[in-house]
Amino acid sequence: MTELSPAARAVLSAYNNSPFDGDCGDRYAIASALRAVADEVVPKEWPTIEDYNEYDQGVAAAHIKCRNQLLAIAAELRGDTTTTTQENNDY
């Protein structure tokens, strides 16, 4: 087996180290892995979007939307009904 990239190791580690809840099976582990994917693929923080030109603003907005969608799926899997699609750094 080939060596995993740092990003793949982070996702696998999040999956393996997530709390197991017998009622939810692997849902918490999958949610933790999805949050790690969001962290590895889409930056948590962007420079002030007003400093960007119109194209860069569109790119940043698309990335932020993608991150929020990944986090919303993770929240749904964990059964967190209070989390919106906005950033939530609590694992």
C-alpha positions in Angstrom: 0.0 0.0 0.0 1.3 3.4 -0.9 2.0 6.1 1.7 -1.1 8.4 2.3 -0.9 12.1 1.7 -1.1 14.4 4.8 -4.7 15.3 3.8 -5.7 11.6 3.5 -4.1 10.8 6.8 -6.0 13.7 8.5 -9.3 12.4 7.1 -8.5 8.8 8.2 -7.4 10.0 11.6 -10.6 11.9 12.1 -12.6 8.9 11.2 -10.6 6.5 13.4 -10.6 8.9 16.4 -14.2 9.9 16.4 -16.4 8.9 19.3 -18.4 5.7 18.7 -22.1 5.8 19.5 -23.7 2.4 19.2 -27.1 4.0 18.3 -25.6 5.9 15.4 -23.1 3.4 14.1 -20.4 5.0 12.0 -22.4 8.2 11.4 -20.2 10.2 13.9 -17.1 8.8 12.3 -18.3 9.7 8.8 -19.2 13.2 10.1 -15.8 13.6 11.6 -14.2 12.5 8.3 -16.3 15.0 6.3 -15.3 17.8 8.6 -11.7 16.8 8.1 -12.2 16.8 4.3 -13.7 20.4 4.6 -10.6 21.4 6.6 -8.2 19.9 4.2 -9.8 21.0 0.9 -11.3 24.4 1.7 -9.5 26.9 3.9 -11.2 27.8 7.2 -10.4 31.5 6.7 -10.1 33.7 3.7 -8.5 37.1 3.4 -11.1 39.9 3.5 -13.3 39.2 0.5 -13.6 42.9 -0.2 -9.9 43.0 -1.1 -10.6 40.6 -4.1 -11.5 41.5 -7.6 -14.9 40.2 -8.9 -13.5 36.9 -10.2 -11.7 36.2 -6.9 -14.8 37.0 -4.9 -16.8 34.4 -7.0 -14.1 31.8 -6.4 -14.0 32.5 -2.7 -17.8 32.4 -2.4 -17.9 29.1 -4.2 -15.3 27.6 -1.9 -17.1 28.9 1.2 -20.4 27.4 -0.1 -18.8 24.0 -0.7 -17.3 24.0 2.8 -20.6 25.0 4.4 -22.4 22.2 2.5 -19.8 19.6 3.7 -20.2 20.9 7.3 -24.0 20.8 7.0 -23.9 17.1 5.9 -21.6 16.3 8.8 -23.9 18.1 11.2 -26.9 16.2 9.8 -25.1 12.9 10.3 -24.3 13.7 13.9 -28.0 14.6 14.4 -27.2 18.2 15.2 -30.3 20.1 14.4 -29.0 23.4 15.8 -26.2 23.8 13.3 -26.8 25.9 10.3 -24.7 25.9 7.1 -22.5 28.5 8.7 -19.1 27.6 10.0 -19.1 25.6 13.2 -15.7 24.7 14.6 -16.9 22.4 17.4 -16.3 18.8 16.5 
